[in-house]
Amino acid sequence: MNPLGAAAVLVAGILLGALVAWLLMRRPASEEPVTFEDPPAVVPDGVSEILSVLSASAVVVGPHDEVLEATRAARSLGLARGTRVGVPELLDLVREARRDGQTRVRDLELGRGPSDPVLYLSARVAALPEDLVVILADDLTASHRIEATRRDFVANVSHELKTPIGAISLLAEAVEDAADDPGAVRRFAGRMGVESARLADLVSQIIDLSRLQADDPLAEPQVVDIDDVLHDAVDRCRVDAEQRGVTLTLAGAHGARVLGNARQLSTAVGNLVENAVVYSDPGARVVVAAHTRAHAEDDDVEITVSDTGIGIAPAEAERIFERFYRVDYGRSRANGGTGLGLSIVKHIAASHGGKVGVWSQVGRGSTFTITVPAHLAQVRAADHEGRQAHPEEDPVQPEAPRRTAQDHAQEVRS
């Protein structure tokens, strides 16, 4: 080919390449870019609405084990953490259910930390369309705790009942063997009377505790005059205190009132006074008082029982409100103690929306404090209705100046 022809071919090639490039640039772009990733998984319509009304904790898991949706309860339990399933055992169940489509039902016992309580779950894991999996979990921790408490209570009651029953049985045999010895018979019969009284007291307190657990004092509350509660509690223990040489004194402010159950509060304060008398030596002093603490929303009424008795060691003070626990087992048994008195006090305080606490020092004495909300707004409404119904009655006198429980405890030991 001559040089002129070669140049013509080269120019033609360049022009053709430019034309092709121009045509490619003129072609309209695709509306959607080509991608090789799967579209993101979505929760089917209606599933979110169903999960929102379920009482169980719920989690929807996508095809790549990602959390697509989780209820607030599920996140609070740690079943979902961010976009991942937070419990390895549940994640294993999710993968199994996705693989074969079978529903799994398991009871799980999860330890969340060395200081955290064990979490008990009843979990149901089921496969959904589009490789989705749903987790439904019921928190059974509270029911397990109640069952454990019931078992412990039954075991403790059985143990405590065996002691007086066994003693009565042995004493009955001793009386039979000593039939020809009137003095021994009288001695053994006296011991039988003591053990019978202890057994009756134990059964009575067990019944009281069972009744308290079924009785809500705030369901139908009454206006309770705390002065009457303190007088009833002191009168109940006055004879025993005089026999032991212990002085009982009423002090504090007057006129405090709360909404609740007068009988229950009298029982609680009476148990504290009885304990103070039992754990005090002759010549000791027990002071029972009430104080009112003002708050923005509602007042609290503090009932204190202070003594100058043997006191309680710090390690013991942490356990004294447990059922059947006794600080001084020998002294408690000698005085017919059952170990249920303080647990009853704690339950009554809690059922009134309050609490019970203790300050104690070995050799100096103890101060127990029951704190309950006064619910004064409702009390004032009840007083207003009462004055309208009985206008001839005298108006309620104002309370005496308020003093703290700490001031009172210091006065007792001064």
C-alpha angles and dihedrals in degrees: 000000000000120000093255093056093048091053091050092052091049092050091048091052092051092049092049092051091049090050093052092049091050092050092050091052091050093054111107115251119249114263093228124036116236111256135175096204124104116249113258115271117250133197111253118251114275097019094099091052091050093049092050092063098044119106091211124081109259136198129180112207124199129222092272094050091261119144109244097176137359134178120240091250091055092053093046089055091049095245089128123035112184106307096339136079105257099207117066092206090057092047090055090052090049092055093046092050092048091049100053104013093236122139116241125208117189139163109223130197109200127188108207098185143331093272099032123091120253115266117224117200136179103207131191117190120190135174121241130193120283092037091292122144129199125209120203116185132180117204106230096173095108093049091048090051092049091049092049090050090050092050092049091047093051091047092049093046091050091051094046093047093051093062100061092033091053091046092051090049093051092045091051089055090047091052090051092050092047095050091127093051110072092186093054091045091054091047094049092044090054091053090049089055091052093050092045090053090049090050092049091049092049093050090046093053092047089053090047092051092049091049092049092053090056096042120080108199092197095054091079103006126189130204103261121202105217091203089064091047092054094046092050092049094049094045090052091058102032098098093049090047092052091050090053095044093245120144118225118203134181116213143146132071123333132222099042114152137181139179112253143074117321095200093053094047091049089052092051095048091042091055090052093048091047091052091048091053094046094049095045127089124228111290094030123133129227119193123193118195145158129218133181123223115199120223133176096252104025141350124249123219115214119201113194130192110191128182140176093223134125095299130217128268115239093246091053094045090066092061107034093100092058116108114266093002115139128189095204105025095184095050092043093051092045090055097042096256117168101191091238100094099087094041087056089051091051092049094049092049092049093047088055090053093257142096143231127229139175138215115192142161124191111253094010104067141245141273119206117195127197111195119192131168111253096213086211095175090064092041091054090049090052091048091050091052090047093052090049090051093044108027092165093068120097117259118255111272118237118261122261118254111294120250129187126247090240091057089051095049090051090051091052093055096041 
